[in-house]
Amino acid sequence: MSLDNREVIIRRIINMEDRISRCQRCSLLNQCVIKPSLGKGELEPDIMMVFESDNSLTKDSRRLIDLRNLIKSELNVDKIYHTFLVRCEPKVCTVRQNLNNFTGSACSYKKLLDRDNKCLLNSKICSGISVKPSDEEIIFCLPFLLEEMEILNPPNIILFGDRVIDYVAKSFGVYETNDNAHFTKKNINFYLAGNEEIFDINACNQLKKHFMPSTIPN
């Protein structure tokens, strides 16, 4: 990658991340998020990994590094970038819900967490329970992922989980994946993987069977 191209990519990524950080499409969800989950890794990746949202694996640096190293080793690639379908981790907040039930209306605070992850309603560490994103939250956030794919233009993308597969595939005009392990659109090879929490060497070897030989470096 030339220096000029790298600088253009960096500027575009920074611009996108700034818009993600300022996004107010999911106003209630934003109340209990300190900062959104942003992509990390090489700017010219051999593989982009897409997770549904931040979870116990992606929050554990050791487990995430192990997953990256497994894919690097088994697929013989060097550069990996990971990102998310939904940037703000949804939570069920009993404190906020109880307040809403008591007042009869949604809490009007823009932010309910401070930088130390303490709830501004009770001054205690956030006790919110992580849940799966809603379809609406996915739809609101999906354009950022598609923009990120366009900026980085990776030759290979691994989609982890059924909902990531479903929404990304449909975004590229693929409405039936059935038992297919991969599809190709716009010169990108998409590989359909299971839940990242249980993705192991056996699952990686199954994916490897469909990995395009031309994308594996000598």
C-alpha positions as CSV (number, residue, x, y, z in Angstrom):
1,M,0.0,0.0,0.0
2,S,1.4,3.4,-1.0
3,L,1.7,6.1,1.7
4,D,-0.9,8.2,-0.1
5,N,-3.4,5.4,-0.1
6,R,-2.7,4.6,3.5
7,E,-3.3,8.2,4.5
8,V,-6.6,8.2,2.6
9,I,-7.8,5.0,4.3
10,I,-6.8,6.4,7.7
11,R,-8.7,9.6,7.1
12,R,-11.8,7.7,6.0
13,I,-11.7,5.3,8.9
14,I,-11.3,8.2,11.4
15,N,-14.2,10.1,9.8
16,M,-16.4,7.0,10.0
17,E,-15.4,6.3,13.6
18,D,-16.2,9.9,14.5
19,R,-19.7,9.5,13.1
20,I,-20.2,6.2,14.9
21,S,-19.2,7.9,18.2
22,R,-21.7,10.7,17.6
23,C,-24.5,8.4,16.3
24,Q,-27.8,8.9,18.1
25,R,-30.0,6.5,16.0
26,C,-30.5,4.3,19.1
27,S,-30.9,7.0,21.7
28,L,-32.0,4.7,24.6
29,L,-29.2,2.2,23.9
30,N,-26.6,5.0,23.8
31,Q,-27.5,6.0,27.4
32,C,-25.8,2.9,28.8
33,V,-22.8,2.8,26.5
34,I,-19.5,4.5,27.4
35,K,-18.1,4.2,23.9
36,P,-19.0,2.2,20.8
37,S,-17.0,-0.8,19.6
38,L,-14.7,0.0,16.8
39,G,-12.8,-2.1,14.3
40,K,-9.2,-3.0,15.1
41,G,-6.3,-4.5,13.1
42,E,-4.4,-4.1,9.8
43,L,-5.5,-1.4,7.4
44,E,-4.8,-3.7,4.4
45,P,-6.2,-7.0,5.8
46,D,-6.0,-10.4,4.3
47,I,-9.1,-11.3,6.3
48,M,-11.8,-9.2,8.0
49,M,-13.7,-10.9,10.8
50,V,-17.2,-9.6,11.6
51,F,-18.8,-10.3,15.0
52,E,-22.5,-9.5,15.9
53,S,-21.5,-7.2,18.8
54,D,-19.0,-7.0,21.6
55,N,-19.2,-10.1,23.8
56,S,-17.2,-12.1,26.3
57,L,-14.7,-13.3,23.7
58,T,-14.0,-10.0,22.1
59,K,-13.6,-8.3,25.5
60,D,-11.1,-11.0,26.5
61,S,-7.8,-9.9,24.7
62,R,-6.3,-13.4,25.3
63,R,-9.2,-15.3,23.7
64,L,-9.4,-12.8,20.8
65,I,-5.7,-13.1,20.1
66,D,-6.0,-16.9,20.3
67,L,-8.8,-16.8,17.7
68,R,-6.8,-14.5,15.4
69,N,-3.7,-16.7,15.7
70,L,-5.7,-19.8,14.9
71,I,-7.0,-18.2,11.7
72,K,-3.6,-16.9,10.8
73,S,-2.0,-20.3,11.3
74,E,-4.7,-22.5,9.6
75,L,-5.4,-20.2,6.7
76,N,-1.8,-19.1,6.2
77,V,-2.5,-15.4,6.4
78,D,-0.8,-12.5,8.1
79,K,-3.1,-9.5,8.3
80,I,-6.4,-9.6,10.2
81,Y,-8.9,-6.9,11.0
82,H,-12.0,-7.5,13.2
83,T,-15.1,-5.4,13.5
84,F,-18.8,-5.5,14.5
85,L,-22.2,-5.6,13.0
86,V,-23.6,-3.6,16.0
87,R,-21.3,-1.0,17.6
88,C,-23.1,-0.3,20.9
89,E,-23.6,-3.4,23.1
90,P,-27.3,-3.6,24.1
91,K,-28.1,-4.2,27.8
92,V,-31.1,-4.8,29.9
93,C,-31.0,-2.2,32.7
94,T,-33.3,-2.9,35.7
95,V,-32.3,0.5,37.3
96,R,-33.4,2.5,34.3
97,Q,-36.5,0.3,33.8
98,N,-37.6,0.8,37.4
99,L,-37.2,4.5,37.0
100,N,-39.2,4.5,33.8
101,N,-41.9,2.5,35.5
102,F,-42.0,4.9,38.4
103,T,-42.1,8.1,36.3
104,G,-44.1,6.7,33.5
105,S,-41.7,8.0,30.8
106,A,-38.3,7.2,29.5
107,C,-35.3,8.7,31.3
108,S,-34.2,11.9,29.5
109,Y,-30.5,11.7,30.4
110,K,-28.3,11.5,27.3
111,K,-25.7,9.4,29.2
112,L,-26.3,7.2,32.3
113,L,-22.7,6.0,32.6
114,D,-19.6,7.9,33.6
115,R,-16.1,7.1,32.4
116,D,-15.6,4.6,35.2
117,N,-18.7,2.6,34.2
118,K,-20.7,3.8,37.1
119,C,-24.4,4.4,36.7
120,L,-25.4,8.0,37.3
121,L,-28.8,6.9,38.7
122,N,-27.4,5.0,41.6
123,S,-23.6,5.7,41.7
124,K,-22.9,2.0,41.4
125,I,-20.9,0.0,38.8
126,C,-23.2,-0.8,35.8
127,S,-25.2,-3.9,36.4
128,G,-26.8,-4.0,33.0
129,I,-27.1,-7.5,31.4
130,S,-25.8,-7.9,27.9
131,V,-28.5,-9.1,25.4
132,K,-28.6,-9.7,21.7
133,P,-29.2,-6.6,19.4
134,S,-32.6,-6.1,18.1
135,D,-33.3,-6.1,14.4
136,E,-33.8,-2.3,14.5
137,E,-30.4,-1.8,16.1
138,I,-28.8,-4.0,13.5
139,I,-30.5,-2.1,10.6
140,F,-29.4,1.3,12.1
141,C,-25.8,0.1,12.5
142,L,-25.4,-2.0,9.3
143,P,-24.4,1.0,7.0
144,F,-21.3,1.6,9.1
145,L,-20.2,-2.0,8.6
146,L,-20.8,-1.8,4.8
147,E,-18.9,1.5,4.7
148,E,-16.0,-0.1,6.6
149,M,-15.9,-3.0,4.1
150,E,-15.8,-0.6,1.2
151,I,-12.9,1.5,2.8
152,L,-10.7,-1.5,3.6
153,N,-11.8,-3.7,0.7
154,P,-10.6,-7.0,2.2
155,P,-10.4,-10.0,-0.2
156,N,-11.8,-12.3,2.4
157,I,-14.5,-11.7,5.1
158,I,-15.5,-14.3,7.8
159,L,-19.0,-13.7,9.1
160,F,-19.5,-15.1,12.6
161,G,-23.1,-16.2,13.6
162,D,-26.4,-16.6,11.8
163,R,-27.6,-13.0,12.1
164,V,-24.3,-11.5,10.8
165,I,-24.5,-13.9,7.9
166,D,-28.2,-13.1,7.2
167,Y,-27.9,-9.3,7.3
168,V,-24.6,-9.1,5.4
169,A,-25.6,-11.6,2.8
170,K,-28.8,-9.9,2.1
171,S,-27.0,-6.5,1.8
172,F,-25.0,-8.1,-1.1
173,G,-28.1,-9.5,-2.7
174,V,-27.7,-13.1,-1.4
175,Y,-31.0,-14.2,0.0
176,E,-30.5,-17.9,0.3
177,T,-27.3,-19.2,1.9
178,N,-28.8,-22.6,3.0
179,D,-25.8,-25.0,3.7
180,N,-23.4,-23.0,1.6
181,A,-20.1,-22.3,3.3
182,H,-19.2,-19.2,1.3
183,F,-20.3,-16.8,-1.5
184,T,-18.5,-14.2,-3.6
185,K,-19.7,-10.7,-4.3
186,K,-17.9,-7.6,-5.5
187,N,-14.6,-9.5,-5.6
188,I,-14.9,-10.3,-1.9
189,N,-15.0,-13.9,-0.7
190,F,-17.4,-14.3,2.3
191,Y,-17.1,-17.3,4.6
192,L,-19.9,-18.4,6.8
193,A,-18.8,-19.4,10.3
194,G,-20.6,-20.4,13.4
195,N,-20.6,-18.7,16.8
196,E,-17.1,-17.3,17.5
197,E,-17.4,-18.5,21.1
198,I,-17.1,-22.1,19.9
199,F,-15.0,-21.6,16.8
200,D,-12.1,-24.0,17.1
201,I,-9.5,-25.7,14.9
202,N,-12.1,-28.2,13.6
203,A,-14.4,-25.3,12.5
204,C,-11.5,-23.5,11.1
205,N,-10.5,-26.6,9.0
206,Q,-14.0,-26.8,7.7
207,L,-13.8,-23.2,6.6
208,K,-10.4,-23.9,5.1
209,K,-11.9,-26.4,2.7
210,H,-13.7,-23.6,1.0
211,F,-11.0,-20.9,1.3
212,M,-10.1,-19.7,-2.2
213,P,-6.6,-21.1,-3.1
214,S,-5.8,-17.8,-4.9
215,T,-6.2,-15.9,-1.7
216,I,-3.7,-18.0,0.3
217,P,-0.2,-16.5,0.0
218,N,2.7,-18.9,-1.0
